[in-house]
Amino acid sequence: MSAVPVTETLLPAAGLPGLDASLLGLPNEPQGRFLVHERLGRGATATVYRGSDLATGRPVAIKVAEGPAEKDASRILDEARVLASLNHPAVVRFVAAGTVPDGDRWAGRPYLVEEYASGGSLSDRIHQGITEPTTVASWASDALAGLDHVHGKGLVHRDIKPANILVSQLRRSSVRLADFGIAVTAGTTPEAGMSSGTVHYMSPEQAKEQPLHPATDIYALGLVLLECLTGEKAYPGTPVESLVARTLRSPAIPAGLGNGWTSLLKSMTAMNPADRPTARRRPSRWWADPDRAASMKFPTRGGRNGLCSTPVPGGRTSSGVSGTPAVSSPKKKLTCCWALPRTRINSKASWTAAYPASRWNTCWAGRISTG
């Protein structure tokens, strides 16, 4: 693999407590591949450094197990295994995994190298103040797309919180899901006394130590979105107070958020997991602007779950009944147009034949599948 010049100034992390090495290698590249820069953060089980991949010139994040204890090492190894199995624009990309070399005070500890997201996290954005609903809608849509991929692999993240949703500067996705260190297989029952997430974002079933399913992540994301919109945690207080509260009541959702947001957040944070939507059957982004959505007439998709983003002429379906209102994504991530309830338009040719005017063909060109 040929090295690509790194354009930024490369400053090794000399003198920082913890990791001594300024260059980390891999078994097939022992001379060193990842240059270590400043420390970004330190948690209970890992320390994260900013780094540079000398093979590609790209910035990376390097997570090193915090302690020699087996639980710290296994968490990094588990996260590496999970990330290596995922491939989605809304999930941080796995780069490599290795072991700190001999001679370092942290020799033998495993480390994980992943994509570096330079936009901070939703936690940072919340601290800066309340975010515009349209921006939160973009985060919600992309986070749900990432969760759909994760859940499709039979996994539950189980630690969805603002700090674990990174803001992306790339056009493919506005956010990246991160920190899969305690991800588990769906249906797993948490072991007593073991970490099962962050208290303020746990679902009722997590609080009761019941089996975990994808609905757990949906609930947590609902609390995150609510906090982005209001600037306040849904269940404040001490960890015990917060944990007990969610088993007794649903979160308070301000009516001022509008009907669209209120309906979405109530469903995502339903006490019963079976009443929550799945990430796959996520709605379009119309909920961010319910007044605009209510004033528009769009066709339905022939009974399939989802919304059409382009109206048929006259705003009516073939049966003459007005369709469901929707507003498309500003990035043209449009849902698939099944414009006629009784006629599935399943090719560009049939769509063009039905609506020859070019203004109607933009929907086909930008469509995506929502499952």
RALIN-V317996 format. One record per residue. N is the residue number from 1. SS is DSSP state (h for helix, s for strand, l for the rest). Layout:
<<N,SS> <N,SS>>
This chain:
<<1,l> <2,l> <3,l> <4,l> <5,l> <6,l> <7,l> <8,l> <9,l> <10,l> <11,l> <12,l> <13,l> <14,l> <15,l> <16,l> <17,l> <18,l> <19,l> <20,l> <21,l> <22,l> <23,s> <24,s> <25,s> <26,s> <27,l> <28,l> <29,s> <30,s> <31,s> <32,s> <33,s> <34,s> <35,s> <36,s> <37,s> <38,s> <39,s> <40,s> <41,s> <42,s> <43,l> <44,l> <45,l> <46,s> <47,s> <48,s> <49,s> <50,s> <51,s> <52,s> <53,s> <54,l> <55,l> <56,l> <57,l> <58,l> <59,s> <60,s> <61,s> <62,s> <63,s> <64,s> <65,s> <66,l> <67,l> <68,l> <69,l> <70,h> <71,h> <72,h> <73,h> <74,h> <75,h> <76,h> <77,h> <78,h> <79,h> <80,h> <81,h> <82,h> <83,h> <84,h> <85,l> <86,l> <87,l> <88,l> <89,l> <90,l> <91,s> <92,l> <93,l> <94,s> <95,s> <96,s> <97,s> <98,s> <99,s> <100,l> <101,l> <102,l> <103,l> <104,l> <105,l> <106,l> <107,l> <108,l> <109,l> <110,s> <111,s> <112,s> <113,s> <114,s> <115,s> <116,l> <117,l> <118,l> <119,l> <120,l> <121,s> <122,h> <123,h> <124,h> <125,h> <126,h> <127,h> <128,h> <129,l> <130,l> <131,l> <132,l> <133,h> <134,h> <135,h> <136,h> <137,h> <138,h> <139,h> <140,h> <141,h> <142,h> <143,h> <144,h> <145,h> <146,h> <147,h> <148,h> <149,h> <150,h> <151,h> <152,h> <153,l> <154,l> <155,s> <156,s> <157,l> <158,l> <159,l> <160,l> <161,l> <162,h> <163,h> <164,h> <165,s> <166,s> <167,s> <168,l> <169,l> <170,l> <171,l> <172,l> <173,l> <174,l> <175,s> <176,s> <177,s> <178,l> <179,l> <180,l> <181,l> <182,l> <183,l> <184,s> <185,s> <186,l> <187,l> <188,l> <189,l> <190,l> <191,l> <192,l> <193,l> <194,l> <195,l> <196,l> <197,l> <198,l> <199,h> <200,h> <201,h> <202,l> <203,l> <204,h> <205,h> <206,h> <207,h> <208,l> <209,l> <210,l> <211,l> <212,l> <213,l> <214,h> <215,h> <216,h> <217,h> <218,h> <219,h> <220,h> <221,h> <222,h> <223,h> <224,h> <225,h> <226,h> <227,h> <228,h> <229,h> <230,h> <231,l> <232,l> <233,l> <234,l> <235,l> <236,l> <237,l> <238,l> <239,h> <240,h> <241,h> <242,h> <243,h> <244,h> <245,h> <246,h> <247,h> <248,h> <249,l> <250,l> <251,l> <252,l> <253,l> <254,l> <255,h> <256,h> <257,h> <258,l> <259,h> <260,h> <261,h> <262,h> <263,h> <264,h> <265,h> <266,h> <267,h> <268,h> <269,l> <270,l> <271,l> <272,l> <273,h> <274,h> <275,h> <276,l> <277,l> <278,l> <279,l> <280,l> <281,l> <282,l> <283,l> <284,l> <285,h> <286,h> <287,h> <288,h> <289,h> <290,h> <291,h> <292,h> <293,h> <294,h> <295,l> <296,l> <297,l> <298,l> <299,l> <300,l> <301,l> <302,l> <303,l> <304,l> <305,l> <306,l> <307,l> <308,l> <309,l> <310,l> <311,l> <312,l> <313,h> <314,h> <315,h> <316,s> <317,l> <318,l> <319,l> <320,l> <321,l> <322,s> <323,l> <324,l> <325,l> <326,l> <327,l> <328,l> <329,l> <330,l> <331,l> <332,l> <333,l> <334,s> <335,s> <336,l> <337,l> <338,l> <339,l> <340,s> <341,l> <342,l> <343,s> <344,l> <345,l> <346,l> <347,l> <348,h> <349,h> <350,h> <351,h> <352,h> <353,h> <354,h> <355,l> <356,l> <357,l> <358,h> <359,h> <360,h> <361,h> <362,h> <363,h> <364,h> <365,h> <366,h> <367,s> <368,s> <369,l> <370,l> <371,l>>
